[in-house]
């Protein structure tokens, strides 16, 4: 274990509300996040959730940012 935060939460309520009220389709790869439990709820890490059989492959950058990953098939 490295002690790095593991992204584990996704805001399904906000995605659903945006879809119904604002006609914003949810993303193909929603982003999981890990945040501090107390205000200001700083985001510690994010990672995309890919559709099977794809998986998030690291492509470079900050390993704690979802932007550093792309959903790819092997």
PDB file with SEQRES, HELIX, SHEET and CRYST1 records, atoms N, CA, C and O in Angstrom:
SEQRES   1 A   74  UNK UNK UNK UNK UNK UNK UNK UNK UNK UNK UNK UNK UNK          
SEQRES   2 A   74  UNK UNK UNK UNK UNK UNK UNK UNK UNK UNK UNK UNK UNK          
SEQRES   3 A   74  UNK UNK UNK UNK UNK UNK UNK UNK UNK UNK UNK UNK UNK          
SEQRES   4 A   74  UNK UNK UNK UNK UNK UNK UNK UNK UNK UNK UNK UNK UNK          
SEQRES   5 A   74  UNK UNK UNK UNK UNK UNK UNK UNK UNK UNK UNK UNK UNK          
SEQRES   6 A   74  UNK UNK UNK UNK UNK UNK UNK UNK UNK                          
HELIX    1 AA1 UNK A   12  UNK A   22  1                                  11    
HELIX    2 AA2 UNK A   66  UNK A   68  5                                   3    
SHEET    1 AA1 2 UNK A  31  UNK A  35  0                                        
SHEET    2 AA1 2 UNK A  43  UNK A  48 -1                                        
SHEET    1 AA2 2 UNK A  55  UNK A  58  0                                        
SHEET    2 AA2 2 UNK A  69  UNK A  72 -1                                        
CRYST1    1.000    1.000    1.000  90.00  90.00  90.00 P 1           1          
ATOM      1  N   UNK A   1       0.831  -1.180   0.000  1.00  0.00           N  
ATOM      2  CA  UNK A   1       0.000   0.000   0.000  1.00  0.00           C  
ATOM      3  C   UNK A   1       0.880   1.249   0.000  1.00  0.00           C  
ATOM      4  O   UNK A   1       1.882   1.328   0.711  1.00  0.00           O  
ATOM      5  N   UNK A   2       0.485   2.201  -0.802  1.00  0.00           N  
ATOM      6  CA  UNK A   2       1.262   3.431  -0.909  1.00  0.00           C  
ATOM      7  C   UNK A   2       0.693   4.557  -0.067  1.00  0.00           C  
ATOM      8  O   UNK A   2       1.356   5.574   0.135  1.00  0.00           O  
ATOM      9  N   UNK A   3      -0.520   4.392   0.426  1.00  0.00           N  
ATOM     10  CA  UNK A   3      -1.160   5.446   1.199  1.00  0.00           C  
ATOM     11  C   UNK A   3      -1.867   6.466   0.326  1.00  0.00           C  
ATOM     12  O   UNK A   3      -2.438   7.425   0.846  1.00  0.00           O  
ATOM     13  N   UNK A   4      -1.844   6.283  -0.992  1.00  0.00           N  
ATOM     14  CA  UNK A   4      -2.522   7.191  -1.911  1.00  0.00           C  
ATOM     15  C   UNK A   4      -4.041   7.018  -1.788  1.00  0.00           C  
ATOM     16  O   UNK A   4      -4.514   5.904  -1.564  1.00  0.00           O  
ATOM     17  N   UNK A   5      -4.810   8.102  -1.931  1.00  0.00           N  
ATOM     18  CA  UNK A   5      -6.266   8.000  -1.867  1.00  0.00           C  
ATOM     19  C   UNK A   5      -6.802   7.182  -3.041  1.00  0.00           C  
ATOM     20  O   UNK A   5      -6.317   7.310  -4.165  1.00  0.00           O  
ATOM     21  N   UNK A   6      -7.796   6.349  -2.779  1.00  0.00           N  
ATOM     22  CA  UNK A   6      -8.407   5.521  -3.819  1.00  0.00           C  
ATOM     23  C   UNK A   6      -9.760   6.119  -4.181  1.00  0.00           C  
ATOM     24  O   UNK A   6     -10.650   6.172  -3.331  1.00  0.00           O  
ATOM     25  N   UNK A   7      -9.939   6.571  -5.425  1.00  0.00           N  
ATOM     26  CA  UNK A   7     -11.230   7.122  -5.841  1.00  0.00           C  
ATOM     27  C   UNK A   7     -12.321   6.070  -5.719  1.00  0.00           C  
ATOM     28  O   UNK A   7     -12.162   4.943  -6.187  1.00  0.00           O  
ATOM     29  N   UNK A   8     -13.442   6.445  -5.081  1.00  0.00           N  
ATOM     30  CA  UNK A   8     -14.492   5.462  -4.849  1.00  0.00           C  
ATOM     31  C   UNK A   8     -15.906   6.035  -4.894  1.00  0.00           C  
ATOM     32  O   UNK A   8     -16.867   5.290  -4.702  1.00  0.00           O  
ATOM     33  N   UNK A   9     -16.060   7.313  -5.137  1.00  0.00           N  
ATOM     34  CA  UNK A   9     -17.388   7.926  -5.147  1.00  0.00           C  
ATOM     35  C   UNK A   9     -17.692   8.547  -6.503  1.00  0.00           C  
ATOM     36  O   UNK A   9     -16.821   9.159  -7.121  1.00  0.00           O  
ATOM     37  N   UNK A  10     -18.926   8.389  -6.964  1.00  0.00           N  
ATOM     38  CA  UNK A  10     -19.375   9.021  -8.200  1.00  0.00           C  
ATOM     39  C   UNK A  10     -20.705   9.703  -7.894  1.00  0.00           C  
ATOM     40  O   UNK A  10     -21.543   9.149  -7.184  1.00  0.00           O  
ATOM     41  N   UNK A  11     -20.894  10.904  -8.431  1.00  0.00           N  
ATOM     42  CA  UNK A  11     -22.091  11.688  -8.145  1.00  0.00           C  
ATOM     43  C   UNK A  11     -23.206  11.321  -9.131  1.00  0.00           C  
ATOM     44  O   UNK A  11     -23.474  12.057 -10.080  1.00  0.00           O  
ATOM     45  N   UNK A  12     -23.849  10.180  -8.893  1.00  0.00           N  
ATOM     46  CA  UNK A  12     -24.929   9.710  -9.765  1.00  0.00           C  
ATOM     47  C   UNK A  12     -26.142  10.624  -9.699  1.00  0.00           C  
ATOM     48  O   UNK A  12     -26.850  10.787 -10.693  1.00  0.00           O  
ATOM     49  N   UNK A  13     -26.387  11.214  -8.549  1.00  0.00           N  
ATOM     50  CA  UNK A  13     -27.534  12.114  -8.406  1.00  0.00           C  
ATOM     51  C   UNK A  13     -27.390  13.321  -9.325  1.00  0.00           C  
ATOM     52  O   UNK A  13     -28.333  13.690 -10.026  1.00  0.00           O  
ATOM     53  N   UNK A  14     -26.215  13.934  -9.321  1.00  0.00           N  
ATOM     54  CA  UNK A  14     -25.993  15.104 -10.174  1.00  0.00           C  
ATOM     55  C   UNK A  14     -26.082  14.725 -11.652  1.00  0.00           C  
ATOM     56  O   UNK A  14     -26.666  15.466 -12.443  1.00  0.00           O  
ATOM     57  N   UNK A  15     -25.508  13.573 -12.036  1.00  0.00           N  
ATOM     58  CA  UNK A  15     -25.589  13.141 -13.428  1.00  0.00           C  
ATOM     59  C   UNK A  15     -27.042  12.909 -13.844  1.00  0.00           C  
ATOM     60  O   UNK A  15     -27.443  13.298 -14.940  1.00  0.00           O  
ATOM     61  N   UNK A  16     -27.828  12.278 -12.975  1.00  0.00           N  
ATOM     62  CA  UNK A  16     -29.242  12.016 -13.276  1.00  0.00           C  
ATOM     63  C   UNK A  16     -30.037  13.312 -13.368  1.00  0.00           C  
ATOM     64  O   UNK A  16     -30.849  13.482 -14.277  1.00  0.00           O  
ATOM     65  N   UNK A  17     -29.808  14.217 -12.436  1.00  0.00           N  
ATOM     66  CA  UNK A  17     -30.509  15.500 -12.433  1.00  0.00           C  
ATOM     67  C   UNK A  17     -30.180  16.301 -13.691  1.00  0.00           C  
ATOM     68  O   UNK A  17     -31.077  16.864 -14.319  1.00  0.00           O  
ATOM     69  N   UNK A  18     -28.918  16.354 -14.059  1.00  0.00           N  
ATOM     70  CA  UNK A  18     -28.521  17.073 -15.271  1.00  0.00           C  
ATOM     71  C   UNK A  18     -29.153  16.455 -16.512  1.00  0.00           C  
ATOM     72  O   UNK A  18     -29.530  17.173 -17.439  1.00  0.00           O  
ATOM     73  N   UNK A  19     -29.271  15.147 -16.535  1.00  0.00           N  
ATOM     74  CA  UNK A  19     -29.858  14.463 -17.682  1.00  0.00           C  
ATOM     75  C   UNK A  19     -31.342  14.806 -17.813  1.00  0.00           C  
ATOM     76  O   UNK A  19     -31.822  15.102 -18.907  1.00  0.00           O  
ATOM     77  N   UNK A  20     -32.067  14.764 -16.687  1.00  0.00           N  
ATOM     78  CA  UNK A  20     -33.505  15.007 -16.699  1.00  0.00           C  
ATOM     79  C   UNK A  20     -33.835  16.492 -16.863  1.00  0.00           C  
ATOM     80  O   UNK A  20     -34.690  16.852 -17.672  1.00  0.00           O  
ATOM     81  N   UNK A  21     -33.167  17.342 -16.108  1.00  0.00           N  
ATOM     82  CA  UNK A  21     -33.527  18.758 -16.088  1.00  0.00           C  
ATOM     83  C   UNK A  21     -32.834  19.608 -17.150  1.00  0.00           C  
ATOM     84  O   UNK A  21     -33.391  20.608 -17.602  1.00  0.00           O  
ATOM     85  N   UNK A  22     -31.621  19.217 -17.552  1.00  0.00           N  
ATOM     86  CA  UNK A  22     -30.854  20.046 -18.478  1.00  0.00           C  
ATOM     87  C   UNK A  22     -30.541  19.338 -19.797  1.00  0.00           C  
ATOM     88  O   UNK A  22     -29.877  19.902 -20.667  1.00  0.00           O  
ATOM     89  N   UNK A  23     -31.026  18.097 -19.941  1.00  0.00           N  
ATOM     90  CA  UNK A  23     -30.806  17.298 -21.149  1.00  0.00           C  
ATOM     91  C   UNK A  23     -29.312  17.116 -21.445  1.00  0.00           C  
ATOM     92  O   UNK A  23     -28.899  17.105 -22.604  1.00  0.00           O  
ATOM     93  N   UNK A  24     -28.505  16.973 -20.382  1.00  0.00           N  
ATOM     94  CA  UNK A  24     -27.076  16.714 -20.517  1.00  0.00           C  
ATOM     95  C   UNK A  24     -26.862  15.222 -20.306  1.00  0.00           C  
ATOM     96  O   UNK A  24     -27.001  14.717 -19.192  1.00  0.00           O  
ATOM     97  N   UNK A  25     -26.523  14.519 -21.383  1.00  0.00           N  
ATOM     98  CA  UNK A  25     -26.320  13.073 -21.312  1.00  0.00           C  
ATOM     99  C   UNK A  25     -25.118  12.753 -20.427  1.00  0.00           C  
ATOM    100  O   UNK A  25     -24.085  13.414 -20.527  1.00  0.00           O  
ATOM    101  N   UNK A  26     -25.243  11.741 -19.557  1.00  0.00           N  
ATOM    102  CA  UNK A  26     -24.104  11.357 -18.710  1.00  0.00           C  
ATOM    103  C   UNK A  26     -22.911  10.936 -19.567  1.00  0.00           C  
ATOM    104  O   UNK A  26     -23.092  10.420 -20.670  1.00  0.00           O  
ATOM    105  N   UNK A  27     -21.709  11.149 -19.074  1.00  0.00           N  
ATOM    106  CA  UNK A  27     -20.521  10.784 -19.850  1.00  0.00           C  
ATOM    107  C   UNK A  27     -20.392   9.276 -20.017  1.00  0.00           C  
ATOM    108  O   UNK A  27     -20.918   8.501 -19.219  1.00  0.00           O  
ATOM    109  N   UNK A  28     -19.690   8.879 -21.059  1.00  0.00           N  
ATOM    110  CA  UNK A  28     -19.460   7.460 -21.311  1.00  0.00           C  
ATOM    111  C   UNK A  28     -18.599   6.844 -20.214  1.00  0.00           C  
ATOM    112  O   UNK A  28     -18.761   5.673 -19.871  1.00  0.00           O  
ATOM    113  N   UNK A  29     -17.689   7.635 -19.671  1.00  0.00           N  
ATOM    114  CA  UNK A  29     -16.820   7.172 -18.589  1.00  0.00           C  
ATOM    115  C   UNK A  29     -16.928   8.148 -17.421  1.00  0.00           C  
ATOM    116  O   UNK A  29     -16.146   9.095 -17.328  1.00  0.00           O  
ATOM    117  N   UNK A  30     -17.907   7.918 -16.518  1.00  0.00           N  
ATOM    118  CA  UNK A  30     -18.005   8.821 -15.362  1.00  0.00           C  
ATOM    119  C   UNK A  30     -16.716   8.788 -14.541  1.00  0.00           C  
ATOM    120  O   UNK A  30     -15.939   7.836 -14.618  1.00  0.00           O  
ATOM    121  N   UNK A  31     -16.509   9.827 -13.767  1.00  0.00           N  
ATOM    122  CA  UNK A  31     -15.276   9.955 -12.992  1.00  0.00           C  
ATOM    123  C   UNK A  31     -15.545   9.659 -11.522  1.00  0.00           C  
ATOM    124  O   UNK A  31     -16.434  10.247 -10.906  1.00  0.00           O  
ATOM    125  N   UNK A  32     -14.759   8.735 -10.975  1.00  0.00           N  
ATOM    126  CA  UNK A  32     -14.784   8.460  -9.540  1.00  0.00           C  
ATOM    127  C   UNK A  32     -13.904   9.493  -8.860  1.00  0.00           C  
ATOM    128  O   UNK A  32     -12.938   9.977  -9.450  1.00  0.00           O  
ATOM    129  N   UNK A  33     -14.238   9.833  -7.610  1.00  0.00           N  
ATOM    130  CA  UNK A  33     -13.409  10.796  -6.896  1.00  0.00           C  
ATOM    131  C   UNK A  33     -13.212  10.384  -5.453  1.00  0.00           C  
ATOM    132  O   UNK A  33     -13.990   9.611  -4.893  1.00  0.00           O  
ATOM    133  N   UNK A  34     -12.170  10.909  -4.872  1.00  0.00           N  
ATOM    134  CA  UNK A  34     -11.870  10.755  -3.456  1.00  0.00           C  
ATOM    135  C   UNK A  34     -11.718  12.169  -2.917  1.00  0.00           C  
ATOM    136  O   UNK A  34     -10.892  12.938  -3.409  1.00  0.00           O  
ATOM    137  N   UNK A  35     -12.513  12.515  -1.905  1.00  0.00           N  
ATOM    138  CA  UNK A  35     -12.504  13.874  -1.362  1.00  0.00           C  
ATOM    139  C   UNK A  35     -12.323  13.843   0.147  1.00  0.00           C  
ATOM    140  O   UNK A  35     -12.580  12.834   0.804  1.00  0.00           O  
ATOM    141  N   UNK A  36     -11.873  14.979   0.682  1.00  0.00           N  
ATOM    142  CA  UNK A  36     -11.806  15.116   2.133  1.00  0.00           C  
ATOM    143  C   UNK A  36     -13.218  15.074   2.697  1.00  0.00           C  
ATOM    144  O   UNK A  36     -14.159  15.511   2.035  1.00  0.00           O  
ATOM    145  N   UNK A  37     -13.380  14.558   3.899  1.00  0.00           N  
ATOM    146  CA  UNK A  37     -14.712  14.405   4.496  1.00  0.00           C  
ATOM    147  C   UNK A  37     -15.277  15.690   5.083  1.00  0.00           C  
ATOM    148  O   UNK A  37     -16.474  15.778   5.356  1.00  0.00           O  
ATOM    149  N   UNK A  38     -14.425  16.680   5.275  1.00  0.00           N  
ATOM    150  CA  UNK A  38     -14.863  17.942   5.861  1.00  0.00           C  
ATOM    151  C   UNK A  38     -14.699  19.077   4.862  1.00  0.00           C  
ATOM    152  O   UNK A  38     -13.857  19.000   3.966  1.00  0.00           O  
ATOM    153  N   UNK A  39     -15.505  20.141   5.010  1.00  0.00           N  
ATOM    154  CA  UNK A  39     -15.374  21.279   4.106  1.00  0.00           C  
ATOM    155  C   UNK A  39     -13.948  21.789   4.110  1.00  0.00           C  
ATOM    156  O   UNK A  39     -13.312  21.816   5.164  1.00  0.00           O  
ATOM    157  N   UNK A  40     -13.443  22.183   2.995  1.00  0.00           N  
ATOM    158  CA  UNK A  40     -14.081  22.472   1.709  1.00  0.00           C  
ATOM    159  C   UNK A  40     -14.184  21.267   0.770  1.00  0.00           C  
ATOM    160  O   UNK A  40     -14.341  21.466  -0.435  1.00  0.00           O  
ATOM    161  N   UNK A  41     -14.103  20.037   1.262  1.00  0.00           N  
ATOM    162  CA  UNK A  41     -14.255  18.814   0.457  1.00  0.00           C  
ATOM    163  C   UNK A  41     -13.279  18.786  -0.719  1.00  0.00           C  
ATOM    164  O   UNK A  41     -13.667  18.535  -1.860  1.00  0.00           O  
ATOM    165  N   UNK A  42     -12.037  19.043  -0.425  1.00  0.00           N  
ATOM    166  CA  UNK A  42     -10.994  19.065  -1.446  1.00  0.00           C  
ATOM    167  C   UNK A  42     -10.887  17.708  -2.120  1.00  0.00           C  
ATOM    168  O   UNK A  42     -10.869  16.675  -1.451  1.00  0.00           O  
ATOM    169  N   UNK A  43     -10.814  17.712  -3.452  1.00  0.00           N  
ATOM    170  CA  UNK A  43     -10.658  16.470  -4.210  1.00  0.00           C  
ATOM    171  C   UNK A  43      -9.213  16.006  -4.113  1.00  0.00           C  
ATOM    172  O   UNK A  43      -8.285  16.753  -4.423  1.00  0.00           O  
ATOM    173  N   UNK A  44      -9.033  14.758  -3.678  1.00  0.00           N  
ATOM    174  CA  UNK A  44      -7.698  14.193  -3.513  1.00  0.00           C  
ATOM    175  C   UNK A  44      -7.247  13.422  -4.744  1.00  0.00           C  
ATOM    176  O   UNK A  44      -6.070  13.451  -5.104  1.00  0.00           O  
ATOM    177  N   UNK A  45      -8.191  12.727  -5.396  1.00  0.00           N  
ATOM    178  CA  UNK A  45      -7.848  11.927  -6.573  1.00  0.00           C  
ATOM    179  C   UNK A  45      -9.110  11.652  -7.387  1.00  0.00           C  
ATOM    180  O   UNK A  45     -10.215  11.621  -6.844  1.00  0.00           O  
ATOM    181  N   UNK A  46      -8.936  11.455  -8.688  1.00  0.00           N  
ATOM    182  CA  UNK A  46     -10.043  11.091  -9.577  1.00  0.00           C  
ATOM    183  C   UNK A  46      -9.564  10.020 -10.548  1.00  0.00           C  
ATOM    184  O   UNK A  46      -8.372   9.921 -10.838  1.00  0.00           O  
ATOM    185  N   UNK A  47     -10.508   9.217 -11.048  1.00  0.00           N  
ATOM    186  CA  UNK A  47     -10.168   8.176 -12.016  1.00  0.00           C  
ATOM    187  C   UNK A  47     -11.424   7.839 -12.817  1.00  0.00           C  
ATOM    188  O   UNK A  47     -12.512   7.780 -12.244  1.00  0.00           O  
ATOM    189  N   UNK A  48     -11.301   7.615 -14.136  1.00  0.00           N  
ATOM    190  CA  UNK A  48     -12.489   7.292 -14.930  1.00  0.00           C  
ATOM    191  C   UNK A  48     -12.972   5.862 -14.680  1.00  0.00           C  
ATOM    192  O   UNK A  48     -12.189   4.977 -14.336  1.00  0.00           O  
ATOM    193  N   UNK A  49     -14.278   5.659 -14.862  1.00  0.00           N  
ATOM    194  CA  UNK A  49     -14.870   4.322 -14.790  1.00  0.00           C  
ATOM    195  C   UNK A  49     -15.188   3.932 -16.234  1.00  0.00           C  
ATOM    196  O   UNK A  49     -16.074   4.521 -16.854  1.00  0.00           O  
ATOM    197  N   UNK A  50     -14.484   2.960 -16.761  1.00  0.00           N  
ATOM    198  CA  UNK A  50     -14.630   2.569 -18.157  1.00  0.00           C  
ATOM    199  C   UNK A  50     -15.628   1.421 -18.307  1.00  0.00           C  
ATOM    200  O   UNK A  50     -15.803   0.604 -17.403  1.00  0.00           O  
ATOM    201  N   UNK A  51     -16.274   1.382 -19.469  1.00  0.00           N  
ATOM    202  CA  UNK A  51     -17.174   0.274 -19.767  1.00  0.00           C  
ATOM    203  C   UNK A  51     -16.363  -0.973 -20.068  1.00  0.00           C  
ATOM    204  O   UNK A  51     -15.359  -0.921 -20.778  1.00  0.00           O  
ATOM    205  N   UNK A  52     -16.811  -2.094 -19.517  1.00  0.00           N  
ATOM    206  CA  UNK A  52     -16.149  -3.371 -19.773  1.00  0.00           C  
ATOM    207  C   UNK A  52     -16.261  -3.695 -21.252  1.00  0.00           C  
ATOM    208  O   UNK A  52     -17.347  -3.504 -21.799  1.00  0.00           O  
ATOM    209  N   UNK A  53     -15.270  -4.151 -21.922  1.00  0.00           N  
ATOM    210  CA  UNK A  53     -13.982  -4.686 -21.456  1.00  0.00           C  
ATOM    211  C   UNK A  53     -12.869  -3.635 -21.392  1.00  0.00           C  
ATOM    212  O   UNK A  53     -11.721  -3.986 -21.120  1.00  0.00           O  
ATOM    213  N   UNK A  54     -13.176  -2.363 -21.634  1.00  0.00           N  
ATOM    214  CA  UNK A  54     -12.156  -1.311 -21.537  1.00  0.00           C  
ATOM    215  C   UNK A  54     -11.694  -1.149 -20.092  1.00  0.00           C  
ATOM    216  O   UNK A  54     -12.383  -1.554 -19.156  1.00  0.00           O  
ATOM    217  N   UNK A  55     -10.546  -0.564 -19.932  1.00  0.00           N  
ATOM    218  CA  UNK A  55     -10.030  -0.266 -18.601  1.00  0.00           C  
ATOM    219  C   UNK A  55      -9.240   1.039 -18.664  1.00  0.00           C  
ATOM    220  O   UNK A  55      -8.772   1.422 -19.737  1.00  0.00           O  
ATOM    221  N   UNK A  56      -9.084   1.733 -17.524  1.00  0.00           N  
ATOM    222  CA  UNK A  56      -8.336   2.991 -17.536  1.00  0.00           C  
ATOM    223  C   UNK A  56      -6.828   2.738 -17.626  1.00  0.00           C  
ATOM    224  O   UNK A  56      -6.236   2.166 -16.710  1.00  0.00           O  
ATOM    225  N   UNK A  57      -6.217   3.161 -18.717  1.00  0.00           N  
ATOM    226  CA  UNK A  57      -4.772   3.002 -18.902  1.00  0.00           C  
ATOM    227  C   UNK A  57      -4.104   4.355 -18.667  1.00  0.00           C  
ATOM    228  O   UNK A  57      -4.532   5.380 -19.197  1.00  0.00           O  
ATOM    229  N   UNK A  58      -3.055   4.333 -17.868  1.00  0.00           N  
ATOM    230  CA  UNK A  58      -2.289   5.546 -17.571  1.00  0.00           C  
ATOM    231  C   UNK A  58      -1.567   5.995 -18.835  1.00  0.00           C  
ATOM    232  O   UNK A  58      -0.870   5.206 -19.473  1.00  0.00           O  
ATOM    233  N   UNK A  59      -1.737   7.279 -19.200  1.00  0.00           N  
ATOM    234  CA  UNK A  59      -1.099   7.812 -20.409  1.00  0.00           C  
ATOM    235  C   UNK A  59      -0.112   8.936 -20.103  1.00  0.00           C  
ATOM    236  O   UNK A  59       0.532   9.461 -21.011  1.00  0.00           O  
ATOM    237  N   UNK A  60       0.009   9.302 -18.836  1.00  0.00           N  
ATOM    238  CA  UNK A  60       0.973  10.334 -18.458  1.00  0.00           C  
ATOM    239  C   UNK A  60       0.329  11.476 -17.697  1.00  0.00           C  
ATOM    240  O   UNK A  60      -0.846  11.787 -17.892  1.00  0.00           O  
ATOM    241  N   UNK A  61       1.096  12.083 -16.844  1.00  0.00           N  
ATOM    242  CA  UNK A  61       0.601  13.198 -16.049  1.00  0.00           C  
ATOM    243  C   UNK A  61       0.448  12.811 -14.590  1.00  0.00           C  
ATOM    244  O   UNK A  61       1.054  11.846 -14.123  1.00  0.00           O  
ATOM    245  N   UNK A  62      -0.360  13.566 -13.882  1.00  0.00           N  
ATOM    246  CA  UNK A  62      -0.593  13.345 -12.453  1.00  0.00           C  
ATOM    247  C   UNK A  62      -1.417  12.073 -12.252  1.00  0.00           C  
ATOM    248  O   UNK A  62      -2.547  11.989 -12.735  1.00  0.00           O  
ATOM    249  N   UNK A  63      -0.874  11.098 -11.555  1.00  0.00           N  
ATOM    250  CA  UNK A  63      -1.572   9.815 -11.380  1.00  0.00           C  
ATOM    251  C   UNK A  63      -2.855   9.961 -10.570  1.00  0.00           C  
ATOM    252  O   UNK A  63      -3.678   9.046 -10.560  1.00  0.00           O  
ATOM    253  N   UNK A  64      -3.043  11.084  -9.897  1.00  0.00           N  
ATOM    254  CA  UNK A  64      -4.255  11.308  -9.111  1.00  0.00           C  
ATOM    255  C   UNK A  64      -5.340  12.020  -9.905  1.00  0.00           C  
ATOM    256  O   UNK A  64      -6.376  12.377  -9.344  1.00  0.00           O  
ATOM    257  N   UNK A  65      -5.123  12.236 -11.206  1.00  0.00           N  
ATOM    258  CA  UNK A  65      -6.089  12.952 -12.042  1.00  0.00           C  
ATOM    259  C   UNK A  65      -6.666  12.044 -13.114  1.00  0.00           C  
ATOM    260  O   UNK A  65      -5.935  11.296 -13.763  1.00  0.00           O  
ATOM    261  N   UNK A  66      -7.972  12.110 -13.299  1.00  0.00           N  
ATOM    262  CA  UNK A  66      -8.631  11.298 -14.333  1.00  0.00           C  
ATOM    263  C   UNK A  66      -8.133  11.665 -15.721  1.00  0.00           C  
ATOM    264  O   UNK A  66      -8.226  10.850 -16.639  1.00  0.00           O  
ATOM    265  N   UNK A  67      -7.603  12.880 -15.899  1.00  0.00           N  
ATOM    266  CA  UNK A  67      -7.076  13.298 -17.199  1.00  0.00           C  
ATOM    267  C   UNK A  67      -5.831  12.506 -17.607  1.00  0.00           C  
ATOM    268  O   UNK A  67      -5.454  12.518 -18.779  1.00  0.00           O  
ATOM    269  N   UNK A  68      -5.198  11.827 -16.671  1.00  0.00           N  
ATOM    270  CA  UNK A  68      -3.988  11.056 -16.953  1.00  0.00           C  
ATOM    271  C   UNK A  68      -4.316   9.644 -17.442  1.00  0.00           C  
ATOM    272  O   UNK A  68      -3.405   8.849 -17.672  1.00  0.00           O  
ATOM    273  N   UNK A  69      -5.594   9.320 -17.603  1.00  0.00           N  
ATOM    274  CA  UNK A  69      -6.013   7.985 -18.004  1.00  0.00           C  
ATOM    275  C   UNK A  69      -6.912   8.043 -19.233  1.00  0.00           C  
ATOM    276  O   UNK A  69      -7.628   9.025 -19.432  1.00  0.00           O  
ATOM    277  N   UNK A  70      -6.882   7.014 -20.048  1.00  0.00           N  
ATOM    278  CA  UNK A  70      -7.783   6.859 -21.182  1.00  0.00           C  
ATOM    279  C   UNK A  70      -8.395   5.460 -21.114  1.00  0.00           C  
ATOM    280  O   UNK A  70      -7.718   4.499 -20.748  1.00  0.00           O  
ATOM    281  N   UNK A  71      -9.664   5.350 -21.465  1.00  0.00           N  
ATOM    282  CA  UNK A  71     -10.323   4.040 -21.515  1.00  0.00           C  
ATOM    283  C   UNK A  71      -9.890   3.337 -22.788  1.00  0.00           C  
ATOM    284  O   UNK A  71     -10.121   3.832 -23.891  1.00  0.00           O  
ATOM    285  N   UNK A  72      -9.264   2.187 -22.631  1.00  0.00           N  
ATOM    286  CA  UNK A  72      -8.762   1.433 -23.777  1.00  0.00           C  
ATOM    287  C   UNK A  72      -9.138  -0.041 -23.650  1.00  0.00           C  
ATOM    288  O   UNK A  72      -9.374  -0.548 -22.553  1.00  0.00           O  
ATOM    289  N   UNK A  73      -9.187  -0.709 -24.787  1.00  0.00           N  
ATOM    290  CA  UNK A  73      -9.387  -2.171 -24.806  1.00  0.00           C  
ATOM    291  C   UNK A  73      -8.024  -2.788 -25.058  1.00  0.00           C  
ATOM    292  O   UNK A  73      -7.194  -2.208 -25.757  1.00  0.00           O  
ATOM    293  N   UNK A  74      -7.797  -3.934 -24.505  1.00  0.00           N  
ATOM    294  CA  UNK A  74      -6.506  -4.572 -24.678  1.00  0.00           C  
ATOM    295  C   UNK A  74      -6.398  -5.303 -25.978  1.00  0.00           C  
ATOM    296  O   UNK A  74      -5.359  -5.897 -26.267  1.00  0.00           O  
TER     297      UNK A  74                                                      
END                                                                             
